[in-house]
């Protein structure tokens, strides 16, 4: 995306996640922060030598300029940037930009080449249009929390899954819009709501409810509809998750792990539906097999048997995981090792730029776009 200019009036997680991925691909991303306050994600924590881990992760490779878009001079500077921009993304409250003439429809009319992306909590219409939307609120409103956790109670997914998934969806929508503009020459507007994104992710539990009259239970580290698919404790107290996805794997599992090959054709267990119906009988057999071995021994057996497995790790184990690929992100507080971007390009990925200090690029951006903005006044 080298040569692509993205202007982002953004804060928190969803929109910055999206634009960080555009920056990873080589786009120039100018992040507009509120004068005096900045992106409030800067204050989420002080884990990174006094800086926010969230902010460093989500704002690598961007430039920062502080503007008061209610001011005529700063609004003119923003319009000067948008005259040259390919993409404008914002995640302010619905309607916040309309009174300033900066809403997406108005901007696209003024700048036909511009692609606009609006990220909201609940969309531009509907009864909850104006409701505040944060990650945990959407996890609960969408029903995600009701299928997450244990039988004792609902649980929160341990990372900002609503924000991240919304940012991923917005990123895909912007890439699609860039392809469309390559054919038509005109920009288009896209909008992504956090609630809509999670409602889409909740499609399977919703279909089970509406068409099969089946509730999706909270089962902790198990799967509500596939068996066996869950965590089992080994003799040393460590856990392993296994997943049996078809009858060939089930037969191998019965033979090599359970040492009971006849179970593969036992009518109580010869299909996923039958295993689900007889979990109460099957689970103790599997638990006993795992309890007889330490985790390293069981992991080796599962690998040799070509059974899908995963160790139940904590964050300390992730930090030392042999598969974890790292990158370094610079910031005003120093350099930090972070997980590398998950997209690998055959020609190599562009180098990741630093996470910017507040208004770090303000003077340069005002110089670059200032002459254009004065023409608008």
C-alpha positions as CSV (number, residue, x, y, z in Angstrom):
1,X,0.0,0.0,0.0
2,X,3.0,2.3,-0.4
3,X,1.6,5.6,-1.8
4,X,-1.8,5.2,-0.1
5,X,-2.7,8.1,2.3
6,X,-5.0,7.2,5.2
7,X,-6.3,10.0,7.4
8,X,-7.7,8.6,10.7
9,X,-9.8,10.5,13.2
10,X,-9.7,7.6,15.6
11,X,-9.4,6.5,19.2
12,X,-9.5,3.5,21.5
13,X,-9.1,0.1,19.7
14,X,-11.3,-0.8,16.7
15,X,-10.3,1.9,14.3
16,X,-6.6,2.0,15.3
17,X,-6.5,-1.8,14.8
18,X,-7.7,-1.3,11.3
19,X,-5.3,1.5,10.4
20,X,-2.3,-0.2,12.0
21,X,-2.8,-3.0,9.5
22,X,-2.9,-0.5,6.7
23,X,0.3,1.0,8.0
24,X,1.9,-2.5,8.3
25,X,1.2,-2.8,4.5
26,X,3.1,0.4,3.8
27,X,0.3,3.0,3.8
28,X,1.0,6.4,5.2
29,X,-1.4,6.8,8.1
30,X,-1.9,10.2,9.7
31,X,-3.6,9.9,13.1
32,X,-5.6,12.9,14.2
33,X,-5.7,13.2,18.0
34,X,-7.7,15.6,20.1
35,X,-5.8,18.7,21.1
36,X,-4.9,18.6,24.8
37,X,-6.2,15.1,25.4
38,X,-5.1,12.9,22.6
39,X,-6.3,9.3,22.0
40,X,-7.6,8.2,25.4
41,X,-6.0,4.8,24.8
42,X,-2.7,6.5,25.7
43,X,-4.0,6.4,29.3
44,X,-5.3,2.8,29.4
45,X,-2.1,1.5,31.2
46,X,1.5,2.2,31.8
47,X,2.9,-1.3,31.2
48,X,5.4,-0.3,28.5
49,X,7.9,1.7,30.5
50,X,5.2,4.2,31.4
51,X,3.4,4.1,28.0
52,X,0.2,2.2,27.1
53,X,0.8,-1.3,25.8
54,X,-2.5,-0.9,23.9
55,X,-1.4,2.4,22.2
56,X,2.1,1.1,21.2
57,X,0.6,-2.1,19.7
58,X,-2.2,-0.3,17.8
59,X,-0.4,2.8,16.5
60,X,2.9,1.6,15.1
61,X,3.9,3.2,11.8
62,X,1.6,6.2,12.1
63,X,2.1,9.9,12.3
64,X,0.4,11.9,15.0
65,X,-1.1,15.4,14.7
66,X,-3.2,17.1,17.3
67,X,-6.2,19.1,15.9
68,X,-9.3,20.8,17.2
69,X,-11.6,20.1,14.3
70,X,-14.1,22.6,15.6
71,X,-11.6,25.3,14.9
72,X,-11.7,26.8,11.4
73,X,-8.0,26.7,10.9
74,X,-7.6,23.0,12.0
75,X,-10.7,22.0,10.1
76,X,-9.2,23.6,7.0
77,X,-6.0,21.6,7.6
78,X,-8.0,18.4,7.9
79,X,-9.8,19.2,4.6
80,X,-6.4,19.8,2.9
81,X,-5.3,16.4,4.0
82,X,-8.5,14.8,2.8
83,X,-8.1,16.4,-0.6
84,X,-5.0,14.2,-1.1
85,X,-6.2,11.2,0.9
86,X,-7.3,7.9,-0.4
87,X,-9.0,6.8,2.8
88,X,-10.7,8.6,5.7
89,X,-11.7,6.5,8.8
90,X,-13.4,7.7,11.9
91,X,-15.0,6.1,15.0
92,X,-16.6,9.1,16.7
93,X,-20.1,9.0,18.0
94,X,-22.8,8.8,15.2
95,X,-23.7,12.2,14.0
96,X,-20.7,14.0,15.6
97,X,-19.2,15.1,12.3
98,X,-22.4,16.1,10.5
99,X,-22.7,19.5,12.1
100,X,-19.1,20.3,11.0
101,X,-19.7,19.2,7.5
102,X,-17.2,16.4,7.9
103,X,-19.6,13.4,7.6
104,X,-18.8,10.8,5.1
105,X,-21.4,11.6,2.5
106,X,-20.5,15.3,2.4
107,X,-16.8,14.5,2.2
108,X,-17.2,12.0,-0.7
109,X,-19.3,14.6,-2.6
110,X,-16.4,17.1,-2.1
111,X,-13.7,14.6,-2.8
112,X,-15.0,11.9,-5.2
113,X,-11.9,9.8,-5.0
114,X,-12.1,9.4,-1.2
115,X,-13.0,6.2,0.5
116,X,-14.7,6.7,3.8
117,X,-15.1,4.2,6.7
118,X,-17.3,4.9,9.7
119,X,-16.9,2.6,12.7
120,X,-19.7,2.7,15.3
121,X,-21.0,0.7,18.1
122,X,-24.5,-0.1,16.9
123,X,-24.7,1.5,13.4
124,X,-26.1,4.7,12.1
125,X,-29.8,3.9,12.7
126,X,-31.9,1.7,15.0
127,X,-33.0,2.1,18.6
128,X,-29.5,1.8,20.1
129,X,-27.8,4.2,17.5
130,X,-26.7,6.6,20.2
131,X,-25.7,4.1,22.9
132,X,-22.1,4.0,24.1
133,X,-20.4,0.8,23.0
134,X,-17.3,-0.7,24.5
135,X,-15.9,-4.2,24.1
136,X,-17.4,-5.9,27.2
137,X,-20.8,-4.2,26.6
138,X,-20.9,-5.6,23.1
139,X,-19.8,-9.1,24.3
140,X,-22.8,-9.1,26.6
141,X,-25.3,-7.4,24.2
142,X,-24.5,-9.8,21.4
143,X,-24.9,-12.9,23.5
144,X,-21.2,-13.8,23.3
145,X,-20.8,-13.8,27.0
146,X,-23.7,-16.2,27.4
147,X,-21.8,-18.9,25.5
148,X,-18.4,-18.1,27.1
149,X,-17.3,-19.2,30.5
150,X,-18.3,-22.2,32.6
151,X,-21.6,-23.7,33.7
152,X,-21.3,-21.5,36.8
153,X,-21.5,-18.3,34.9
154,X,-20.8,-16.3,31.8
155,X,-17.3,-15.0,31.0
156,X,-15.6,-12.3,29.1
157,X,-13.3,-13.2,26.3
158,X,-9.9,-12.3,27.7
159,X,-8.9,-9.9,24.9
160,X,-10.8,-7.1,23.2
161,X,-12.4,-9.4,20.7
162,X,-15.3,-7.1,19.6
163,X,-12.9,-4.2,18.9
164,X,-10.4,-6.4,17.1
165,X,-13.0,-8.2,15.0
166,X,-14.5,-4.9,14.0
167,X,-11.1,-3.5,13.1
168,X,-10.5,-6.6,11.0
169,X,-13.8,-6.2,9.2
170,X,-13.2,-2.5,8.5
171,X,-9.8,-3.4,7.1
172,X,-11.3,-5.9,4.7
173,X,-14.0,-3.4,3.7
174,X,-11.5,-0.7,3.0
175,X,-9.3,-3.1,0.9
176,X,-12.4,-4.1,-1.1
177,X,-13.3,-0.4,-1.6
178,X,-9.8,0.3,-2.9
179,X,-10.2,-2.5,-5.5
180,X,-13.6,-1.1,-6.5
181,X,-12.1,2.4,-6.9
182,X,-9.4,0.9,-9.1
183,X,-12.1,-0.1,-11.5
184,X,-14.5,2.9,-11.2
185,X,-12.2,5.8,-10.3
186,X,-14.6,6.8,-7.5
187,X,-14.5,6.3,-3.8
188,X,-17.3,4.7,-1.8
189,X,-18.5,4.7,1.8
190,X,-18.4,1.7,4.1
191,X,-19.6,1.5,7.7
192,X,-19.0,-1.2,10.2
193,X,-20.7,-1.6,13.6
194,X,-19.3,-3.6,16.5
195,X,-22.7,-5.1,17.3
196,X,-23.2,-6.3,13.7
197,X,-19.7,-7.8,13.6
198,X,-20.3,-9.9,16.7
199,X,-23.9,-10.8,15.7
200,X,-22.3,-12.3,12.5
201,X,-19.8,-14.2,14.6
202,X,-22.8,-15.5,16.7
203,X,-24.6,-17.0,13.7
204,X,-24.2,-20.7,14.7
205,X,-25.6,-20.3,18.2
206,X,-28.4,-18.2,16.8
207,X,-29.3,-20.9,14.2
208,X,-29.2,-23.6,16.9
209,X,-31.6,-21.5,18.9
210,X,-34.0,-20.5,16.2
211,X,-34.1,-23.6,14.0
212,X,-33.2,-26.5,16.4
213,X,-34.5,-25.1,19.6
214,X,-31.2,-25.9,21.2
215,X,-29.4,-23.8,23.7
216,X,-25.6,-23.4,23.4
217,X,-24.2,-24.1,26.8
218,X,-21.2,-22.7,28.5
219,X,-18.7,-25.5,28.7
220,X,-15.3,-23.9,29.6
221,X,-12.5,-25.5,27.6
222,X,-14.8,-27.8,25.8
223,X,-16.9,-27.6,22.6
224,X,-20.7,-27.6,23.0
225,X,-21.3,-29.5,19.7
226,X,-18.2,-31.7,19.0
227,X,-17.0,-34.6,21.2
228,X,-14.3,-35.2,22.2
229,X,-13.1,-31.6,21.8
230,X,-11.8,-30.1,25.0
231,X,-9.2,-30.0,27.8
232,X,-8.0,-33.0,29.8
233,X,-5.7,-33.0,32.8
234,X,-2.5,-35.1,32.7
235,X,-0.8,-36.9,35.6
236,X,1.4,-33.9,36.3
237,X,-1.5,-31.5,36.6
238,X,-0.9,-29.9,33.2
239,X,-3.7,-29.7,30.6
240,X,-4.0,-30.6,26.9
241,X,-6.8,-29.7,24.5
242,X,-7.7,-32.3,21.9
243,X,-10.0,-32.1,18.9
244,X,-11.5,-35.1,17.1
245,X,-13.0,-33.8,13.8
246,X,-13.9,-37.0,11.9
247,X,-14.3,-40.7,12.3
248,X,-10.8,-41.6,11.0
249,X,-9.3,-39.5,13.8
250,X,-11.7,-41.1,16.3
251,X,-10.6,-44.6,15.3
252,X,-6.9,-43.7,15.7
253,X,-7.6,-42.0,19.1
254,X,-9.5,-45.1,20.4
255,X,-6.6,-47.4,19.2
256,X,-3.5,-45.4,20.3
257,X,-4.6,-43.2,23.2
258,X,-7.5,-45.1,24.8
259,X,-6.1,-48.5,23.9
260,X,-9.7,-49.6,23.2
261,X,-10.0,-49.9,19.4
262,X,-13.5,-51.4,19.7
263,X,-14.9,-48.1,21.0
264,X,-14.6,-46.7,17.4
265,X,-17.5,-48.9,16.3
266,X,-19.5,-49.0,19.6
267,X,-23.0,-47.6,18.7
268,X,-22.7,-45.3,21.7
269,X,-19.7,-43.5,20.2
270,X,-19.6,-44.3,16.4
271,X,-20.6,-40.7,15.4
272,X,-20.3,-37.2,16.7
273,X,-24.0,-37.1,17.6
274,X,-23.8,-40.4,19.5
275,X,-20.7,-39.3,21.3
276,X,-22.4,-36.0,22.3
277,X,-25.4,-38.0,23.6
278,X,-23.1,-40.2,25.7
279,X,-20.6,-37.7,27.0
280,X,-21.2,-38.8,30.5
281,X,-20.0,-42.3,29.7
282,X,-17.1,-41.3,27.3
283,X,-15.5,-38.5,29.3
284,X,-14.4,-40.6,32.2
285,X,-12.6,-43.0,29.9
286,X,-10.7,-40.1,28.2
287,X,-9.9,-38.5,31.6
288,X,-8.4,-41.8,32.9
289,X,-6.2,-42.1,29.8
290,X,-4.8,-38.6,30.3
291,X,-4.4,-39.0,34.0
292,X,-2.1,-42.0,33.4
293,X,0.5,-39.9,31.6
294,X,2.5,-36.7,32.2
295,X,1.9,-34.0,29.7
296,X,5.2,-34.4,27.7
297,X,4.5,-38.1,27.2
298,X,0.9,-37.5,26.2
299,X,1.9,-34.7,23.8
300,X,4.4,-37.1,22.1
301,X,1.8,-39.8,21.8
302,X,-0.8,-37.5,20.3
303,X,1.7,-36.1,17.8
304,X,2.7,-39.7,16.7
305,X,-1.0,-40.6,16.4
306,X,-1.7,-37.5,14.3
307,X,-4.4,-36.3,16.8
308,X,-5.0,-32.6,16.8
309,X,-3.9,-31.2,20.2
310,X,-2.8,-28.0,21.9
311,X,-1.1,-27.4,25.3
312,X,-3.1,-25.2,27.6
313,X,-0.5,-22.5,28.1
314,X,-0.4,-19.3,30.2
315,X,1.1,-16.0,29.0
316,X,4.5,-16.9,30.4
317,X,4.5,-20.0,28.2
318,X,3.5,-17.9,25.2
319,X,6.4,-15.6,25.9
320,X,8.8,-18.5,25.5
321,X,6.8,-20.4,22.8
322,X,9.1,-21.7,20.0
323,X,6.5,-20.8,17.4
324,X,6.2,-17.2,18.5
325,X,7.6,-14.8,15.8
326,X,8.6,-11.4,17.1
327,X,9.1,-7.9,15.8
328,X,10.4,-4.7,17.4
329,X,8.3,-1.5,17.7
330,X,10.0,1.7,18.7
331,X,8.3,4.4,20.8
332,X,9.3,7.5,22.8
333,X,9.8,5.2,25.8
334,X,12.1,2.8,23.9
335,X,11.9,-0.4,21.8
336,X,9.5,-3.2,22.6
337,X,9.3,-6.8,21.3
338,X,5.8,-7.6,20.0
339,X,4.3,-10.5,18.1
340,X,5.1,-10.0,14.4
341,X,2.2,-9.2,12.0
342,X,0.4,-12.4,11.0
343,X,0.5,-11.6,7.3
344,X,3.7,-12.8,5.5
345,X,4.4,-11.5,2.1
346,X,6.5,-13.4,-0.4
347,X,8.6,-10.3,-1.2
348,X,9.0,-9.5,2.5
349,X,7.0,-7.3,4.8
350,X,7.6,-3.5,5.0
351,X,9.5,-2.4,8.0
352,X,7.2,-1.4,10.9
353,X,7.4,2.3,11.9
354,X,7.5,3.5,15.4
355,X,4.5,4.3,17.7
356,X,4.3,8.1,17.7
357,X,4.4,10.5,20.6
358,X,1.5,12.8,21.0
359,X,1.5,15.4,18.2
360,X,5.0,14.2,17.2
361,X,4.4,15.0,13.6
362,X,2.2,18.1,14.1
363,X,4.7,20.7,12.9
364,X,5.7,18.8,9.8
365,X,2.1,18.0,8.8
366,X,1.1,21.6,9.3
367,X,3.9,22.7,7.1
368,X,3.2,20.1,4.4
369,X,-0.6,20.7,4.2
370,X,-0.7,24.3,5.5
371,X,-0.5,26.1,2.2
372,X,-3.4,24.0,0.9
373,X,-5.5,24.7,4.0
374,X,-5.0,28.5,3.7
375,X,-6.5,28.4,0.2
376,X,-9.8,27.1,1.9
377,X,-10.0,30.0,4.3
